Amino acid sequence: MSDLKSKYNKEDLEEFKAIIEKKITRSESDLAMLKAAYKNDADNGTNDTSASFKSFDEGSEVMNKEANVQLAIRQEKFLRDLKNALLRIENGTYGVCRVTGKLIQKERLRLVPHATLSIEAKRKQ
């Protein structure tokens, strides 16, 4: 069983590193789009519409911006978690559950490469 090993081998770590780097690239792109969306101050062509319609439009625009800001915050946290996973690969602690000290299953790390908890520890939360 893989829990008997204390660390993943170099080939496994290279696989996880590639997965993480791919996710970082995609996440940075997504974050840039979200930031562009909520920083966009264009009037969306509502200058010539009636005042009441414009106020409704502005309200929904504010809600959209707030939603995009929240998504951007979550994306920034995800990126930070991914970058921390790369650091754990570098310092030799990647894939080890911070609660049980056992190896986190490969399948879990392939799906959630920034995981720091095994399924066992996660269920106890």
Secondary structure, DSSP 8 states (H G I E B T S, - for coil): -GGGSSS--HHHHHHHHHHHHHHHHHHHHHHHHHHHHHH----TT-TTS-HHHHHHHHHHHHHHHHHHHHHHHHHHHHHHHHHHHHHHHHHT-TTB-TTT-SB--HHHHHHSTT--S-HHHHHH-
